[in-house]
Amino acid sequence: MKKIILTGVAILTLGLSFTQECNVKTIVDEYTGDRTIQTSFIKLLSCSYQIYKSSGYTVLLLKVNCYKPQIIDKGQTIYVKFEDGSVVQGSNTSLSMCEYDNSGYYYNFVQIILTEEQLATFESKLINGIRCGISDVPVYAFQAKKIRNNFNCIKHTN
């Protein structure tokens, strides 16, 4: 009996620690009832990212900062390089916009709708860098682990 209780406590503790690592929220559209699961925007060196899943698709949304205005057009290819040298390409599905913020930077929002194969890559490999237009964004190991964890959190949250 004691072993069963200890096993149950261990499983519960593991479940809670996994949940604590997952900083995702679920938003329900009050008109349609559609659910969206998303992370908050998470800062990288010269961009921020957000992952969200809704109605059968998963999106990587990037807010790319730059010193000069640049346009990343809808349909332009976004490259994500992984530590093993493999590269995932995605087409920007958002309308082009470049805005200026109070910190002295311009920024663009770009997004890639990921295929199941690409999603599996993001869940299993560590990102090394991202290229959007003329901006190359390095991704450090500790950030890459957090990104991979967030993709796994999004996958396993219902």
Secondary structure, DSSP 8 states (H G I E B T S, - for coil): -HHHHHHHHHHHHHHHHHHHH--EEEEE-TTT--EEEEE--EE-SSEEEEEEEETTEEEEEEEEEESS-----TT-EEEEEETTS-EEEEE--S---EEE-TTS-EEEEEEEEE-HHHHHHHHHS-EEEEEETTEEEE--HHHHHHHHHHHHHHHH--
